[in-house]
């Protein structure tokens, strides 16, 4: 056998040996159980792989992602035409956490947080902590007064004998006092002749308007701050 023939034979044997080795190695990984298209895979032990399960009953015990931006995203469709949404989690280059939901193709997005089957829209105002209140404050004279957080959950009683209309200013309906309630009462019983004008500072409205009027003798109206609408609600 010539050297050329010997070289060809050796090359052929090496090729066959490599193919057999690769085939042998590939057979070392075996599938356990049935699999579902679109599911991930998880290892049960060395050489045994199985379906990773569903979002309800999963077989993965840990999942780590390394990268910036939003490497973890969920979308309701693979088709990127028409309306669709993407909900993503990630970190920016500075390590700041990012939770985002965005609509595309004209779609709009809302975020809800569900706890024990009850869905809470987000963002949602967080009630302010209870504020120490003065239960009752009498106004014995004058025609103007400005309420403060000290009047929270209390009553401002107008008992002024001044022969003219009265003006009561409520605080700006800000996040810090969201849910605060204060009652205004015509204690003097002259509101039909000298009405009490209720307004608010900081651009907040009162019952959706710039002013609200108490014009019935002896009338009492309670107002509550709704930070979301920047409005004092008459109750």
N, C-alpha and C positions, 0 to 999 in steps of 0.2 A: 504494500500500500504506500503510495507516494505521500510526501509531506502535505501536499494540498488536500488530498483525500483525508489524511489524518486530522488536519485542522478543521475540515468541514464536519467530520464525525464528532470531534470534541465539542465544537460549537453547538451542534445539534443536541448532544447529551446535556450540555449546560443549560440550554433553553428548556429542554424537557424537565430537567431537575428543578429549575426555577419556577416553571409553571405548576409542577406538582406541589412545590413548597407553598406557593401562593394559594393554591387550591386548598391545601391542608390547613393553612392559617385561616382562610375565610370560613372554613367549616367549624372553626373553634367557637364562633359566635352563633348561638342558637336562639330561636324565637320560642318564647313561652306563652301559650294561650293565643287567643284571637286578637287581631288588631283592628282599629277603626281608622279609615282614611281621615287625615287631618289632625290626628292626635300625635302627641309627642311620644318619645320612647324613654324608658327608664331601665336601669340595670337592676336585676334581682340578686345576682352574684356574678363572679367572674365568668364571662362567656355566655351569660344568659340575659336576654333582653326581652322586655314585655311592653305592652301598651301602657302609656302613662296615665290612662284613665280620663275621667271627666272633671269639670270644675266642681262637681258635687262630691264625687268620690275619686280622689287623685292618688297616684302612686308615687309622685315625686315628693321627696322629703326636704329638699332645699333647692333654691334657684338663685343664682348669683349673676348679676349683669355688671360688666365693667364698661364704662363709657359715659360721655357727656351728651347733652341734648336730651332727647326723649326716646331712649332705646326700647321702652316698653309701651306699646300702644294697642288699643282695642278699637276695632271699627266694625260696624254692622254689615259691611259688604266689601268684597274685593274689587268691585267695579268702581272706577273713579270717574263716573259720569253721573250727572244729576246730583241730587242732594245726598249727602252722607256726613257722618260725624266721626271724630277721632277723640278718644279719651286716652291721655298719655301721662306717664310718670317719668321723672328724670332728674338730673342734676345739671346745672350750668357749669361753666368752666371755673367758677369761683366756689363751687360746692353748695350753692343754694338750691334747695329742693323746689321742684316745679311740678304741680298738679294742674293739668289743663284739659279742658274739653272745648272743642271747636267744631263749628259747622261749616261745611263747604258746599259750593254749588247753590248758594241761596238758603241753605239750611240754618236754623237757629238752634242754639244749645241752652239747656238748663241743667243745673246740677242739684240733685237731691241726695240727702243722707238718710238711709233707712235703718231704723233701730227697732228690732222686734216687730217688724211688719209695718211700722208707722213711718211714713216718708216726711222728711222735713226739708223744705226748700232752702237752698243756700245761695246767696248770703241771707241770713236772718238776724234781725236785731237781737242782741243779748240784753235782757232786762237789767237795768242798773240795780246795784245793791240798794237795800232800804236806806233811806235818808232820814236822819233824825228830824222830826217835824214839830212845829208849834201847832197844837190842835186848833187854837182859835186866836185870831188877831183882830182886834177892833180898831176901826179907823173913826176916831171921834171928831176930826176936823179936817178941813182941806178938801181939795177936789181931785187930787192925783195921787196915785200910789203905784209902786213897782214891786211885784212879787219876786221872791227869791226861793232858793232851794229850802230855806228854813220854813217856808209855808207848805212844803210837801205834805200831802195827805191831811191837810188841815183846811180851815175855813177863814176867809177874809171877810169880815162883817162890816159893811159900810153903814156907819151910824152918824155920819157927818150932817150937821144942820145947814151946811152951806146951800144957799138958794141958787144952785146951778148944777148942770150935769157933772157927772164924775167920770174920771178916766182911770181904768185899771190896766196896767201893762204886765203881761206875763213874761217869764224868761224866754230866751231863745230855746226852741225845742231841739236841743242837741242830743247826741248819743249818750252823753253822761247822765242825762235825766230822763231817758226814754222810759215811759210808763208812769212818770210822776203825775200825780193828781192833786188839784187844788180847787176848792169850791169858792165861788164869789156869791155873796148874799146881800140883798137890799134890806139890811136890818132896820133902817129908818122907816121903810115903807113908803118912800116917795118916788120910786123909780118911774112911775107913770108920768110924773111932772118933770123930774130930773133924772133922765136915764143914765145908766152906767155903761160906758163904752169900754169894751174889752178888746185889747190889741196885744201884739207880741213884738218883742225886739228881735233883731237879727234876721228880719225877713221871713220869720215864721208866720203862718196863717192861723186864723182862729175859725174853726168850722169851715175851712176852705176859702175864707175871705180875709180881707185886711182888718175888718172889725166885726165884732159881735155885740149885740145890745141887750141889756137887761132892762126891760121897760114895763114890767108888771110889779106893782107894789108887793114887797115882801118876797119877791122871787129869789130863788137860789139855784145856781147852775154850777155843775162840776165840770172841770176841764181836765183832759188827760193828754199828755204829750205822746205823739206818735212820730218817732224820729224818722221812720222810713219815708213818710210823706211831708215831714217838716211842718206838721199841723197839730194844733190843739183841738181835740175832739170834744164837742159839747155833749155832756151826758145827762 
